[in-house]
Amino acid sequence: MNTARQGQFAGLGAAVLFGCSAPLISTLTGSGSALSIAGLLYAGATLALLTVGLVRGTRAETPIRREDWPALAVLTLLGGMVAPVALVLGLARLPAASSSLLLNLEAVFTLAIAVLLGREHLSRRGLVSALLTIVGAVVLSQGSLSGANALGGALIALATLAWGIDNNLSQRLSLRDPIQIATAKAAGASLPMLALALLLGHPFPPVTVTLALLGIGALGYGISIWLDLRALRDLGAARQAVLFSTAPFVGALFSVVVLRDSLSTPLLLAMGLMGAGVVLLLLEQHSHWHRHDPLRHAHRHRHDPRGDDPHHEHDHAPEELLGLPSDHPFWHAHEHRHRELEHAHPHVSDAHHRHRH
């Protein structure tokens, strides 16, 4: 399976896990404060990611570097603290239909930042796919702003903008070990929120609900963040935004199947629109003659003796190849230089393909 296909499955997996977590969390919100619940969800995410890191053991990945910490701090602050708090405050001021509609701005902000500032590219098929999934999300959220007010709308917009910036910063950091990035993000969000909730005397849920929130956070936030980072690395922020925008539909379908909510016409219509959008994106083939500028960076990459990947035909120091096979493909991570290269092949907007079109 090529890396783009792996990224697509990882992106859909992230959307499924996060989408299923939302309706479950909604049944537990009355058991504690918003701050304590958010802190527990990210605490569950941290525990899950630490466990995955221990089970996985040593793997060829580029660890977080000193120069990464400012960007990691910004995305943790925006995506892990500012956005959730703004979301909670906005939800308290808006009807459910209005807030659901405005939450679709996350995909719009992510796409706009990725394409306009991040030099990512979406083909016509990719743009149609994005349009179909966003329209499906609007249909699913009933497409109404009735009862909305300016402050509530501004708070939801702030939350989605913060997540849009977070998504694009995460994409830039995704060349580092995704488990390390996800763990640092989850821990950086959970510890301050839990400490602040204790300091302010906020109520915490009972033990049984706390355990449930930790479990939901482990899958819906921890494993989902990890898969999201893998998709961001392999696909770019724009394409992952399209895949992840299906999360509300997954949540609605989960509510029908598991929580026994009624099946609605908007859900069926959204299913058709989003399904068509995802299929279009999965079938997208973007290929043309392009030029790679010289580039130096460090990340996990694959070497194949058959020379199937000209992007990573570079020299190695002897210590970089210790214990690695010479007669079949292998993965490893080290700092390397890409020479100038011109060729044509199918590609997406990963770290090696931020060229002009």
Beta strands, then each sheet from edge to edge (+ up, - down):
strand 1: 287-292
strand 2: 295-303
strand 3: 330-338
strand 4: 341-346
sheet 1: 1+ 4-
sheet 2: 2+ 3-
end
